[in-house]
Amino acid sequence: MSASWQVLKKDKEILLFPLISGLCCLFVIASFAVPLIYTGKWKPPTGDEAATVQQVTYYVILFLFYFCNYLVAIFFNAAIIACAIIRMGGGNPTLGDGFRAAFARLPMIAGWALVSATVGLILRIIEERSEKIGRFIAGLLGMGWTVVSFLAVPILVMENKGPFAALRESSELLKKTWGEQLVGNFSFGLIFFLLGIPAFVVIVLGILSGNFAAAALCITFAVLYLILMALVQSALQAIFQAAVYFYARNGQVPAGFEEGMLSEALASR
């Protein structure tokens, strides 16, 4: 994370990508949530209720929601990855470079969003079939998908390959670099969870103060801090993804990174 942070410090403007992505995702959520709540069609189908039509409608809407969110997230992740790889190659990227790379690959990004939405829907259906077993199986399949597809977006962006070719190349590149059986050995989630604890402490202190103005100020500060943390985490994870791709594809260690940390990013299962 520290190595990715060094890249981000040189190109702080790329934080705008996850910010815009987050705002677009909020718009997508609102565009689905408002009409669904208004019409009362937001609940999943149960039992025999008008059965097939309602069930198909529910899953079609869920699929479209997944697709729109994936399209937004992948587009802006692609822009960050493009900028990060330019920096790792010795260049000086701009926001324009990121947008140009993402727009140039928009059809492939849409294709990958379609694949990701399909996988997401399948995992959701599995999870809903059985509360415990389904969730466990979906979790295992989800982790496997995350690892196998880890380099798909960098390949799609940098090598102009379609979604299925990118997925196949991602799997082959990972196996070639790290071996046949892989598990992810990286996660920024725990670190950022710990970094987010002060925000919740500030909220509690504000509420305990008994002063409305102080509580409102503390909550506002904490929310802004958590938003900033989320933006930084998103950018750092995309930068690290770009570094793993750079290392796997070129056999070179990007500036600021160490071979050990990249060679251990994925480990044998």
N, C-alpha and C positions, 0 to 999 in steps of 0.2 A: 504494500500500500504506500509505503514511503517512497519507493521508486516511481510509482505512478504519480504521486503527489509532485515530484520534481518536474515531471513532464507537464502537469497541469499548471504549475506555477509559471512556466514559460509561456503558456497560452491560456491565460485565465478566461479569455473571452469565450472559450468553448463551453463554459458553464451556462451560457445562454441556450445551448442546445437542449439540455435536460429541463431547463426552465420552460422553454416554449413547448417542449414535449409534454410536460406536466399540465400546462394550461390547456393544450389541445385534448389531452386525455380527460380532463375535467369537463370540457365541452362535450366530448363523446358520451361520457357518463350521463350528463344532463340530458342530452338529446335522446337517450334511451330511457332514462329513469322517469322523466316528467310524463311522457305519454303513457308509459306502462302503469305508473301509479295512478294517473288520471283515469285510465280505462279499467283498472283493477285486474290487469292481465299479468301481473308480475310474479304470481306464485307458480311454482312448478306443478305439473299435473299429478294428481293422485288418484288412486283407485280406478274406477270405471268412467269418471266424468268425461263426458262427450269424447271420450277416449282419444282416438287416433288423431283427430284434427287438432285438438288442444295440445297434445304431446308434440306433434310435428311443428306447430306454431311456436311452442316454447323453445324447442331446440334450434329452430331456424333463427329466431331472434337472438338466442344465446350465441350462436355461431357468428352472426353478423356483428354482435358486440365484441366478441373476441377478435374478429378480423380487423375491425376499425381500430381497436386499441393496439393490436400488434403492428398494424401498418404505421401508426404514429410512432410507437416506441422504436421499431426497427429503423425507420427513416432517420430519426435523430441519432440513434446509436451508430448508424452507418456514417453519418456526418462526423461524429466524434472520432470514430475509428480511422476514417480517412485523414483527419487532421493529425491524429497521434502518429500514424505511420509516416506521414510527411515529415514530422518532427524527428522521428526515430531514424529516418533516412538522411538527416542532416539539413532538411529544409526548414522554412519558416512559414507555417500554415496560417491562413486567415479564415474567418467565418465563411467568406465566399468560396474558398476551396472545399470546405465541408458541405455546403449547400449544393455546389456544382456536382460533387461526387455522388451525393445522395439522389439528386434529381436525375442525373445521368443513368442511375441504376433503378429508377422508380419501378419499371415493369418487373424487374427481378425481385425488388423489395416487396412488391404487392404479391408476387408468387410465393415468396417465403412466408409472408403474413398469412396467406391462404393455407399453406402447409402447417404452420404453427397453430392457427386457429382450429384446423381439423384435429391435430393431435390434442390440443387443449380440450376440445369438445369430447373426444373419445375418452380422455382421462376423467372428465367430469361425469360422463355417463357411467363409467366403471365405478367411480366413487359413490354415485347415487344408488347403485344397485344393492350395495351392502354397506351399512354405516361403518363397520370396523374392517372387515376383510377387503371391501372395495377401496376404502381409503388407503389401506396398507399397500395393496397392489398398485393403485394409482400413484402412490408416493414412490415406489420402487421404479415403476416405468418412467415416471417424471424425472427422477434422478439420472436414469440411463439416457433419456432423451437429451437432457441438459449437457451431459458430457459429450455424447456423440455429435451433437449439433453445435458444439462450443465455437468452432472456427468457421461455421457456415457463413455468417454475415461478413467477416473480414474477407473470405474467399469470394463471396458474391460481389462485394464492393471493389476489391483490388484486382480481381481476375475476370470480372465481367461474365461469371458463369450463372446459369439458371439455378433455381432452388434445389432441384434433385441432384444436379451435377455438383453443386456446392456442398450438399449434405454428404454425398458419396466421397468427395474429395476431403471433407472435414474428417470423416471416419478413417480414411486411408492415411491421411497426414498424421493424425493422432496415433494410429497404430505404428506407423513407421518411426515416429519420434519417441513414443513412450511405451510401446508394447501392445500386446493383444488385448489384455483385460485391464480396463481403466476405471478409476474412480477419481472424482474431483478432489483435489487436495488444497482447495483454496476457498476462502469465504471472507468477505469483508463485513458480513452481516453482524457477527458477534462484536467486532471492534466498534462498529457504528452504534450498536445497541448500548455499549458501555459509554460511548461518547454522548449518547442521547440522555443518559440518566440525569445529568445536571439540569436539563430542561424540566423534567418531572419534579425534581427537588424544588426548583424555583416556583413551579405552579403550586405545590403544596404549601410552601412558605407564604406565597401571596394569599392563598385562601385562609391560612391560619392567622394571618395578620388581622383579619376582621375588617379591613379597610377596602371598600369597593374599588377605589381608584388604584390602590396598590395591587390588588388582586388582578384587575384588568390589565395593568401595566405588565405584571409578571407573566400572565397568560399570553399576552401579545408577544412579549420578548421570547418566551419559550416556543411558541408556534413558529415564529420567524427563524429561530435557531434550528428547529427540527426541519423546516423546509430547506434551509441552507445545507444541513447535514445530508438530506436526501439528494439534493442536487450534486453535492460533492461525491457522495457514494456512487451515484449513477455514472458520473464522469470518470471516476477512478476505475470502476469495474470495466468500462468500455476501453479505457486506456490499457489496462492490464490484459484484456482480451486481444487488443492489437499487438501488445508485446509478445504474447504467447504465439500468435500467428507469425509475427516477424521472425521469431526464433525458430519455429517449426519449419517455415517455408525457406528461409535463407540460411539457417544454421549459424546465424550471427546473433550476438547478444546486443540488444539495443542499448544505447548510451544511458547510464544511470541504473541499469539493471545488472544483476549478477547471474551467471549461468546456473548456479545452484538453485536459486529461487525459481527459475523457469523450468529447469529439468525436474524439479519436484512439484511443479504445479499440478501434474497428473501423476498418480502413483499406481503401481501394480495392485490388483485386487487380490 
